[in-house]
Amino acid sequence: MKIKKGDNVIVISGKDKGKTGKILKVFPKLEKLVVEGVNIVKRRRKPRKEGAKGQTVEVTMPIHVSNAMLVDPESGKRTRIGKKIVDGVTVRIAKKSGKVV
């Protein structure tokens, strides 16, 4: 996977198309990621104590990695990711601007 935790991404398809956010968690084996403020669903919680009320909680669910693209640090638009060797170290670069991500 070319996208990592902490990257800023834009959603390119689905109900949240066009939203941007920071990656909170990555699941490489499932090829999914959790993006801040994207794919929020409501879940019902049972009461924990006797006599207490249950509640509805909003939870951020994962999306497939193919539905998100990296945001270019220079232009703010979506971009693909490439790799380049700089001073003997492999770094990720944004294809649009050539800047190190």
N, C-alpha and C positions, 0 to 999 in steps of 0.2 A: 504494500500500500504506500502511495506517495504522500498521503495526507497524514499529519500527526496531530497529537493533542496540543492545543494552544494556538493552532492556525486559525486565521479568519477565513471563512468560506461563505459562498453564496449558494443558495438552493436553486437548482436549474429546472426542477420538475416537481410535480405534486401539488398538494393543496397550499403549501407554503412557498411557492415559486417566487423568487425575487428577494426573499428575506436573507439577511446576512447575520452571522453570529460566530462566536468562538467555539471551537470544538472542546467539549468537556470530557469526553470519554471515547475511546476507540476499541472496537472489537474486531481484530484482524481475521480471526478464523471465520466469523460470520460475515465479514466485509460490510460492517455497519459502523455508524458513528452517531454520537449524541451531540447535537448542536444547540447552543444556548438560545432559548426562545423559539425553537422550531419543533413542530410535530407534538404540540401539547395536547394531552388527552385528560379527561376527568376520570378519576378512579374513586370508588366508594370504599371507605374504611369502616370496619366494624368498631363498636365502642370497646375500649381497652379495659375500662373498669365497669363494675356493675352500677347501673343507674346513669351512666354517662351516655351522651348521644353519639351516634356515628357521624361522620363528616365526609364531605366531598373534597378531594385533593387533586390539584392539577399536577400532572407528572410529564416530564419531557421524555419522549420515547425515541429510540434510534431510527435513523433513516439509512438507506443503502448508500454506499460510498459513491456510486455512479450518479446519484442525484445531487451531488455537491461538487463545486469547483473552488479552487483557491482564489482569493481576492488579491489582485496585483497591488503590491505596496505603493507603487508610484501613481497609477491611474485610478485605482479603486474599482476597476472592472474585473470580470472573471478572466482567468488565465490557466493555461496548462502548465505542468511542472516538468522541468528538465534537470539533468545533473551535469555538473561541471567540476573539474579538478582545479582547485585554487591552492597554491602553495603545498601541494601534496595531500590535500584533504578534499574529499568529495563533498560538495555542497549542493543544495537544491536551489534552482533559479526559476524565476518566472519567465515564461517564454515570450510574453509581450514586451516586457521592459528589459529583461536580462539581469534584473536585480536579484541579489541573494535573498532567499526567503528565510 
